[in-house]
């Protein structure tokens, strides 16, 4: 039940953010966006996740967040140099 509540809260934050972006798009620009960082404390513990495009940008940020939440993460991409530099170090473990 605790997991369900965490997911509901995350989805609620996501929908609020999307509504702000939609409103800004239709009204000619976003003037304010509040970013909420969601920390669930190991919600992905023991999970295995594959992220394509994880060498940089949003993919890398998602990979880092998943590792912090306890998941084993594998990233893929087209640029080997970016993938090598994107190895994620967390709690003495190297993911990459």
N, CA, C and O atoms as a MOPAC input file, in Angstrom:
PM7 MOZYME 1SCF
protein

 N      0.82500 1    -1.19100 1     0.00000 1
 C      0.00000 1     0.00000 1     0.00000 1
 C      0.86900 1     1.25400 1     0.00000 1
 O      0.51600 1     2.25100 1    -0.62900 1
 N      2.00300 1     1.21100 1     0.70200 1
 C      2.90300 1     2.35600 1     0.76400 1
 C      3.40700 1     2.71400 1    -0.63000 1
 O      3.48100 1     3.89300 1    -0.97900 1
 N      3.75400 1     1.70900 1    -1.42900 1
 C      4.23100 1     1.93100 1    -2.78700 1
 C      3.15700 1     2.61300 1    -3.62900 1
 O      3.45900 1     3.51700 1    -4.40800 1
 N      1.92100 1     2.18900 1    -3.47800 1
 C      0.81200 1     2.77600 1    -4.23100 1
 C      0.67000 1     4.25800 1    -3.88500 1
 O      0.44800 1     5.08100 1    -4.77200 1
 N      0.79500 1     4.60000 1    -2.60700 1
 C      0.69900 1     6.00500 1    -2.19400 1
 C      1.82500 1     6.82800 1    -2.78100 1
 O      1.59800 1     7.96200 1    -3.20400 1
 N      3.03700 1     6.28700 1    -2.81800 1
 C      4.17500 1     6.99300 1    -3.41600 1
 C      3.92900 1     7.23600 1    -4.90000 1
 O      4.19100 1     8.32500 1    -5.41100 1
 N      3.43100 1     6.23000 1    -5.57300 1
 C      3.16800 1     6.36200 1    -7.00700 1
 C      2.07300 1     7.39400 1    -7.25100 1
 O      2.19000 1     8.20900 1    -8.16500 1
 N      1.01500 1     7.37100 1    -6.44900 1
 C     -0.06800 1     8.35200 1    -6.60000 1
 C      0.45200 1     9.77500 1    -6.39700 1
 O      0.08200 1    10.68000 1    -7.14500 1
 N      1.30400 1     9.97700 1    -5.39500 1
 C      1.86000 1    11.30800 1    -5.13100 1
 C      2.75000 1    11.75500 1    -6.28900 1
 O      2.69500 1    12.91400 1    -6.70100 1
 N      3.56900 1    10.84400 1    -6.81500 1
 C      4.43200 1    11.16400 1    -7.94600 1
 C      3.60200 1    11.55500 1    -9.17300 1
 O      3.90200 1    12.54700 1    -9.83800 1
 N      2.56600 1    10.78000 1    -9.46700 1
 C      1.71100 1    11.06300 1   -10.62300 1
 C      0.99700 1    12.39500 1   -10.43800 1
 O      0.82900 1    13.14500 1   -11.40000 1
 N      0.57900 1    12.69300 1    -9.22500 1
 C     -0.07100 1    13.97600 1    -8.94400 1
 C      0.87200 1    15.13700 1    -9.24000 1
 O      0.47300 1    16.11500 1    -9.87100 1
 N      2.12800 1    15.03500 1    -8.78500 1
 C      3.13000 1    16.07900 1    -9.07500 1
 C      3.35200 1    16.19700 1   -10.57900 1
 O      3.46300 1    17.30200 1   -11.10900 1
 N      3.41700 1    15.07200 1   -11.25400 1
 C      3.64600 1    15.06400 1   -12.69400 1
 C      2.51300 1    15.76400 1   -13.43400 1
 O      2.76200 1    16.56900 1   -14.33100 1
 N      1.27100 1    15.46500 1   -13.06600 1
 C      0.13200 1    16.09900 1   -13.72600 1
 C      0.09000 1    17.60400 1   -13.47500 1
 O     -0.27300 1    18.37200 1   -14.36600 1
 N      0.46200 1    18.03200 1   -12.25800 1
 C      0.51100 1    19.48100 1   -11.98900 1
 C      1.55600 1    20.16300 1   -12.85700 1
 O      1.31300 1    21.25200 1   -13.37800 1
 N      2.71400 1    19.53800 1   -13.01800 1
 C      3.76200 1    20.10600 1   -13.84500 1
 C      3.32100 1    20.16500 1   -15.30600 1
 O      3.54500 1    21.17200 1   -15.97800 1
 N      2.69500 1    19.09600 1   -15.80200 1
 C      2.22300 1    19.08000 1   -17.18500 1
 C      1.15100 1    20.14000 1   -17.41300 1
 O      1.11500 1    20.75900 1   -18.47700 1
 N      0.29100 1    20.35600 1   -16.44700 1
 C     -0.74400 1    21.38800 1   -16.57500 1
 C     -0.11200 1    22.77400 1   -16.65800 1
 O     -0.55400 1    23.61200 1   -17.44400 1
 N      0.92600 1    23.02000 1   -15.84600 1
 C      1.63600 1    24.30500 1   -15.92900 1
 C      2.26000 1    24.49600 1   -17.30000 1
 O      2.18400 1    25.58200 1   -17.87500 1
 N      2.87600 1    23.44400 1   -17.82600 1
 C      3.50000 1    23.53900 1   -19.14100 1
 C      2.46500 1    23.74100 1   -20.24400 1
 O      2.68200 1    24.53800 1   -21.15700 1
 N      1.33500 1    23.02200 1   -20.16800 1
 C      0.27000 1    23.18300 1   -21.15400 1
 C     -0.28500 1    24.59800 1   -21.12700 1
 O     -0.49000 1    25.21100 1   -22.17400 1
 N     -0.52600 1    25.10700 1   -19.94500 1
 C     -1.05500 1    26.46300 1   -19.78900 1
 C     -0.07000 1    27.48100 1   -20.35800 1
 O     -0.46900 1    28.41100 1   -21.05900 1
 N      1.21000 1    27.30600 1   -20.05800 1
 C      2.23000 1    28.22300 1   -20.57500 1
 C      2.33200 1    28.17100 1   -22.08600 1
 O      2.55500 1    29.19600 1   -22.73100 1
 N      2.17100 1    26.99500 1   -22.65100 1
 C      2.25100 1    26.83600 1   -24.09800 1
 C      1.11800 1    27.58600 1   -24.78600 1
 O      1.34100 1    28.29200 1   -25.76900 1
 N     -0.09300 1    27.43200 1   -24.26700 1
 C     -1.25900 1    28.05700 1   -24.88800 1
 C     -1.31900 1    29.56500 1   -24.64000 1
 O     -1.92100 1    30.30000 1   -25.42200 1
 N     -0.71200 1    30.01500 1   -23.57700 1
 C     -0.77400 1    31.44300 1   -23.24600 1
 C      0.47700 1    32.18700 1   -23.69500 1
 O      0.67100 1    33.33900 1   -23.30900 1
 N      1.31200 1    31.56900 1   -24.48400 1
 C      2.43900 1    32.27200 1   -25.07300 1
 C      3.74900 1    32.19700 1   -24.32900 1
 O      4.63700 1    33.00800 1   -24.59000 1
 N      3.90700 1    31.27300 1   -23.42600 1
 C      5.19500 1    31.11100 1   -22.76600 1
 C      5.05000 1    30.75400 1   -21.30700 1
 O      4.05700 1    31.08800 1   -20.66200 1
 N      6.04000 1    30.07900 1   -20.80400 1
 C      6.04400 1    29.69400 1   -19.41000 1
 C      6.74400 1    30.78800 1   -18.63100 1
 O      7.88400 1    31.14200 1   -18.93300 1
 N      6.06800 1    31.32100 1   -17.63100 1
 C      6.66900 1    32.37200 1   -16.82500 1
 C      7.20800 1    31.83900 1   -15.50600 1
 O      8.11200 1    32.43000 1   -14.91400 1
 N      6.64800 1    30.71300 1   -15.04400 1
 C      7.09900 1    30.14500 1   -13.77600 1
 C      6.83500 1    28.64500 1   -13.77900 1
 O      5.73400 1    28.19700 1   -14.09800 1
 N      7.84000 1    27.89100 1   -13.42700 1
 C      7.68200 1    26.44600 1   -13.26500 1
 C      8.34700 1    26.06400 1   -11.95500 1
 O      9.52800 1    26.34200 1   -11.74500 1
 N      7.60100 1    25.43600 1   -11.08900 1
 C      8.14800 1    24.96500 1    -9.82100 1
 C      8.58700 1    23.52300 1   -10.01200 1
 O      7.79100 1    22.67600 1   -10.41600 1
 N      9.84200 1    23.24500 1    -9.72500 1
 C     10.37900 1    21.89900 1    -9.87800 1
 C     10.34600 1    21.22700 1    -8.51200 1
 O     10.84200 1    21.76100 1    -7.52000 1
 N      9.75600 1    20.05700 1    -8.49100 1
 C      9.67000 1    19.28400 1    -7.25800 1
 C     10.52200 1    18.04500 1    -7.43500 1
 O     10.33200 1    17.27900 1    -8.37900 1
 N     11.45000 1    17.85300 1    -6.53600 1
 C     12.27500 1    16.65700 1    -6.59300 1
 C     11.62200 1    15.59400 1    -5.72200 1
 O     11.32500 1    15.82400 1    -4.54900 1
 N     11.40900 1    14.44900 1    -6.30500 1
 C     10.75600 1    13.36100 1    -5.58900 1
 C     11.81600 1    12.36200 1    -5.15500 1
 O     12.50600 1    11.77300 1    -5.98700 1
 N     11.94000 1    12.17700 1    -3.85300 1
 C     12.85300 1    11.18400 1    -3.30100 1
 C     12.03000 1    10.15500 1    -2.54700 1
 O     11.42800 1    10.46600 1    -1.52000 1
 N     12.00500 1     8.94800 1    -3.04800 1
 C     11.19200 1     7.90900 1    -2.44400 1
 C     11.99100 1     7.00300 1    -1.52200 1
 O     11.40600 1     6.21000 1    -0.78400 1
 N     13.31700 1     7.10400 1    -1.54700 1
 C     14.13200 1     6.31500 1    -0.63800 1
 C     14.15900 1     4.82600 1    -0.92800 1
 O     13.74800 1     4.01800 1    -0.09600 1
 N     14.64100 1     4.46600 1    -2.10100 1
 C     14.80600 1     3.05400 1    -2.42600 1
 C     13.60300 1     2.40100 1    -3.06500 1
 O     13.46600 1     1.17900 1    -3.02300 1
 N     12.73700 1     3.18600 1    -3.65000 1
 C     11.51600 1     2.63900 1    -4.25400 1
 C     11.82600 1     1.66000 1    -5.39300 1
 O     11.00500 1     0.80000 1    -5.71200 1
 N     13.01100 1     1.79100 1    -6.00600 1
 C     13.38800 1     0.90300 1    -7.11100 1
 C     14.37900 1    -0.17400 1    -6.68200 1
 O     14.98400 1    -0.83600 1    -7.52600 1
 N     14.54400 1    -0.34900 1    -5.39200 1
 C     15.50500 1    -1.30900 1    -4.86200 1
 C     15.26900 1    -2.70300 1    -5.44000 1
 O     14.16100 1    -3.23700 1    -5.38600 1
 N     16.33400 1    -3.27600 1    -5.99100 1
 C     16.25800 1    -4.62000 1    -6.55400 1
 C     15.72800 1    -4.68700 1    -7.97600 1
 O     15.67500 1    -5.77000 1    -8.55900 1
 N     15.33900 1    -3.56500 1    -8.54200 1
 C     14.81400 1    -3.54100 1    -9.91500 1
 C     15.96000 1    -3.39200 1   -10.90600 1
 O     17.01000 1    -2.84200 1   -10.57400 1
 N     15.75600 1    -3.88200 1   -12.11700 1
 C     16.74300 1    -3.75500 1   -13.19300 1
 C     16.12600 1    -2.88600 1   -14.27300 1
 O     15.01100 1    -3.14700 1   -14.72600 1
 N     16.86100 1    -1.83700 1   -14.69100 1
 C     16.31600 1    -0.85700 1   -15.62200 1
 C     17.28000 1    -0.65300 1   -16.78700 1
 O     18.49000 1    -0.53000 1   -16.59300 1
 N     16.73000 1    -0.61900 1   -17.99300 1
 C     17.49200 1    -0.32900 1   -19.20300 1
 C     17.05600 1     1.04700 1   -19.70600 1
 O     15.86900 1     1.29200 1   -19.92200 1
 N     18.03000 1     1.94100 1   -19.89100 1
 C     17.73200 1     3.28600 1   -20.37100 1
 C     18.48600 1     3.51600 1   -21.67200 1
 O     19.71500 1     3.45400 1   -21.71300 1
 N     17.73200 1     3.78300 1   -22.73300 1
 C     18.36400 1     4.11300 1   -24.01400 1
 C     18.62200 1     5.60700 1   -24.04100 1
 O     17.82200 1     6.39600 1   -23.54000 1
 N     19.75800 1     5.99100 1   -24.63700 1
 C     20.12300 1     7.40600 1   -24.66600 1
 C     20.59000 1     7.89500 1   -23.30600 1
 O     20.38800 1     9.06100 1   -22.96500 1
 N     21.20800 1     7.02400 1   -22.52800 1
 C     21.61200 1     7.36300 1   -21.16900 1
 C     22.98900 1     7.96600 1   -21.04600 1
 O     23.49000 1     8.13000 1   -19.93300 1
 N     23.62100 1     8.30300 1   -22.16700 1
 C     24.96500 1     8.86800 1   -22.11700 1
 C     25.00700 1    10.33400 1   -21.75000 1
 O     26.04900 1    10.84300 1   -21.33700 1
 N     23.88000 1    11.02100 1   -21.89800 1
 C     23.85200 1    12.45100 1   -21.58000 1
 C     22.40800 1    12.92000 1   -21.45200 1
 O     21.47400 1    12.16900 1   -21.73200 1
 N     22.24000 1    14.13800 1   -21.03900 1
 C     20.93100 1    14.77800 1   -20.99500 1
 C     19.93600 1    14.11900 1   -20.05400 1
 O     20.28500 1    13.67400 1   -18.96100 1
 N     18.69100 1    14.06700 1   -20.50500 1
 C     17.61300 1    13.53700 1   -19.67900 1
 C     17.83500 1    12.05500 1   -19.37000 1
 O     17.56600 1    11.61200 1   -18.25300 1
 N     18.31800 1    11.29400 1   -20.33700 1
 C     18.57300 1     9.87500 1   -20.10100 1
 C     19.56200 1     9.64500 1   -18.97700 1
 O     19.35600 1     8.76900 1   -18.13700 1
 N     20.64100 1    10.42800 1   -18.95300 1
 C     21.64500 1    10.30700 1   -17.89300 1
 C     21.05600 1    10.72200 1   -16.54700 1
 O     21.30700 1    10.07600 1   -15.52900 1
 N     20.28200 1    11.78500 1   -16.54200 1
 C     19.65800 1    12.23400 1   -15.29000 1
 C     18.71000 1    11.16700 1   -14.74100 1
 O     18.67900 1    10.92400 1   -13.53500 1
 N     17.94900 1    10.53800 1   -15.61300 1
 C     17.04200 1     9.47400 1   -15.18300 1
 C     17.83700 1     8.28700 1   -14.64600 1
 O     17.46600 1     7.69300 1   -13.63400 1
 N     18.92200 1     7.94600 1   -15.32200 1
 C     19.75900 1     6.83400 1   -14.86700 1
 C     20.31500 1     7.10500 1   -13.47500 1
 O     20.30700 1     6.22000 1   -12.62000 1
 N     20.79700 1     8.32000 1   -13.24200 1
 C     21.34300 1     8.67700 1   -11.92800 1
 C     20.27100 1     8.58600 1   -10.85300 1
 O     20.52300 1     8.07300 1    -9.76200 1
 N     19.09800 1     9.07500 1   -11.15200 1
 C     17.99200 1     9.03200 1   -10.18600 1
 C     17.60800 1     7.58300 1    -9.86900 1
 O     17.36800 1     7.24000 1    -8.71100 1
 N     17.55200 1     6.74700 1   -10.89000 1
 C     17.20200 1     5.34200 1   -10.67800 1
 C     18.23700 1     4.63700 1    -9.80900 1
 O     17.88200 1     3.82600 1    -8.95300 1
 N     19.51400 1     4.94300 1   -10.02500 1
 C     20.57100 1     4.34300 1    -9.19900 1
 C     20.42300 1     4.80800 1    -7.75300 1
 O     20.55800 1     4.00900 1    -6.82600 1
 N     20.14500 1     6.10300 1    -7.55500 1
 C     19.95400 1     6.61000 1    -6.18600 1
 C     18.76000 1     5.94700 1    -5.50400 1
 O     18.73400 1     5.82200 1    -4.28000 1
 N     17.78700 1     5.52900 1    -6.28100 1
 C     16.61100 1     4.86800 1    -5.72400 1
 C     16.81800 1     3.35800 1    -5.57100 1
 O     15.88900 1     2.64700 1    -5.18800 1
 N     18.02400 1     2.86100 1    -5.86400 1
 C     18.35700 1     1.46900 1    -5.57800 1
 C     18.31600 1     0.49900 1    -6.74000 1
 O     18.50700 1    -0.70100 1    -6.54300 1
 N     18.07100 1     0.98700 1    -7.94800 1
 C     17.95900 1     0.09200 1    -9.10500 1
 C     19.33400 1    -0.23800 1    -9.68400 1
 O     20.29700 1     0.50800 1    -9.50800 1
 N     19.39800 1    -1.36600 1   -10.37400 1
 C     20.55600 1    -1.68900 1   -11.19200 1
 C     20.23500 1    -1.15300 1   -12.58300 1
 O     19.22600 1    -1.52800 1   -13.18000 1
 N     21.09800 1    -0.27200 1   -13.09800 1
 C     20.79400 1     0.44400 1   -14.33500 1
 C     21.81200 1     0.11400 1   -15.41900 1
 O     23.01800 1     0.08400 1   -15.17500 1
 N     21.30200 1    -0.12900 1   -16.61300 1
 C     22.13800 1    -0.30100 1   -17.80100 1
 C     21.74100 1     0.80600 1   -18.76700 1
 O     20.56200 1     0.99200 1   -19.06600 1
 N     22.76100 1     1.55200 1   -19.25900 1
 C     22.47400 1     2.61200 1   -20.22100 1
 C     23.04400 1     2.23700 1   -21.58200 1
 O     24.08000 1     1.58000 1   -21.68000 1
 N     22.34900 1     2.66700 1   -22.62600 1
 C     22.82700 1     2.45700 1   -23.98800 1
 C     22.82600 1     3.79600 1   -24.70500 1
 O     22.16600 1     4.74300 1   -24.27700 1
 N     23.56800 1     3.86300 1   -25.79200 1
 C     23.62300 1     5.08300 1   -26.58600 1
 C     24.49300 1     4.87700 1   -27.80100 1
 O     25.06800 1     3.80600 1   -27.99900 1
 N     24.58500 1     5.91100 1   -28.61200 1
 C     25.34600 1     5.81200 1   -29.85500 1
 C     26.79400 1     6.26800 1   -29.71100 1
 O     27.63400 1     5.92100 1   -30.54200 1
 N     27.09800 1     7.03900 1   -28.67200 1
 C     28.42500 1     7.60600 1   -28.50900 1
 C     29.15000 1     6.90100 1   -27.36100 1
 O     28.81500 1     7.09500 1   -26.19300 1
 N     30.15100 1     6.07900 1   -27.70900 1
 C     30.87400 1     5.30000 1   -26.70300 1
 C     31.58300 1     6.18900 1   -25.68700 1
 O     31.62800 1     5.85500 1   -24.50300 1
 N     32.13900 1     7.31800 1   -26.13100 1
 C     32.82800 1     8.22700 1   -25.20400 1
 C     31.86600 1     8.76400 1   -24.14500 1
 O     32.20900 1     8.81500 1   -22.96400 1
 N     30.66600 1     9.16100 1   -24.56200 1
 C     29.67600 1     9.65200 1   -23.60300 1
 C     29.25800 1     8.55600 1   -22.63300 1
 O     29.06800 1     8.80900 1   -21.44300 1
 N     29.11500 1     7.33600 1   -23.14600 1
 C     28.72300 1     6.22900 1   -22.28400 1
 C     29.80700 1     5.92900 1   -21.25300 1
 O     29.50900 1     5.66300 1   -20.08900 1
 N     31.05800 1     5.97300 1   -21.68600 1
 C     32.17000 1     5.72800 1   -20.75300 1
 C     32.21400 1     6.80700 1   -19.67100 1
 O     32.44300 1     6.50100 1   -18.50100 1
 N     31.99900 1     8.06300 1   -20.05400 1
 C     32.06000 1     9.14400 1   -19.06900 1
 C     30.81000 1     9.18300 1   -18.19600 1
 O     30.79800 1     9.84900 1   -17.16000 1
 N     29.77200 1     8.48200 1   -18.60000 1
 C     28.51700 1     8.49500 1   -17.84900 1
 C     28.44100 1     7.40400 1   -16.80000 1
 O     27.39700 1     7.24400 1   -16.16600 1
 N     29.50000 1     6.65400 1   -16.59600 1
 C     29.46400 1     5.61200 1   -15.56700 1
 C     29.06100 1     6.25300 1   -14.24800 1
 O     29.60900 1     7.27800 1   -13.84100 1
 N     28.11100 1     5.64100 1   -13.60300 1
 C     27.53200 1     6.22100 1   -12.40300 1
 C     28.13400 1     5.55000 1   -11.17400 1
 O     28.07400 1     4.33000 1   -11.02800 1
 N     28.70700 1     6.34900 1   -10.30600 1
 C     29.27000 1     5.84700 1    -9.06700 1
 C     28.31900 1     6.20500 1    -7.92500 1
 O     27.99400 1     7.37400 1    -7.71900 1
 N     27.88200 1     5.19500 1    -7.19300 1
 C     26.97100 1     5.43600 1    -6.08600 1
 C     27.17600 1     4.36800 1    -5.02600 1
 O     27.14100 1     3.17500 1    -5.32600 1
 N     27.38700 1     4.78800 1    -3.80000 1
 C     27.61500 1     3.88700 1    -2.67200 1
 C     28.70300 1     2.87400 1    -2.95700 1
 O     28.56500 1     1.69900 1    -2.61600 1
 N     29.78800 1     3.31700 1    -3.58000 1
 C     30.91000 1     2.43900 1    -3.85700 1
 C     30.72200 1     1.50500 1    -5.02200 1
 O     31.61700 1     0.72100 1    -5.33800 1
 N     29.56200 1     1.57100 1    -5.67600 1
 C     29.28600 1     0.71800 1    -6.82800 1
 C     29.44400 1     1.54600 1    -8.09100 1
 O     29.19700 1     2.75200 1    -8.09600 1
 N     29.85700 1     0.88800 1    -9.15200 1
 C     29.97300 1     1.54900 1   -10.45200 1
 C     28.94100 1     0.94300 1   -11.38400 1
 O     28.93900 1    -0.26400 1   -11.62500 1
 N     28.07700 1     1.77600 1   -11.89800 1
 C     27.09300 1     1.32200 1   -12.86700 1
 C     27.45900 1     1.90700 1   -14.21700 1
 O     27.64300 1     3.11800 1   -14.33500 1
 N     27.56600 1     1.08300 1   -15.22000 1
 C     27.86800 1     1.63400 1   -16.53200 1
 C     28.52400 1     0.59700 1   -17.39800 1
 O     28.85600 1     0.87500 1   -18.55000 1

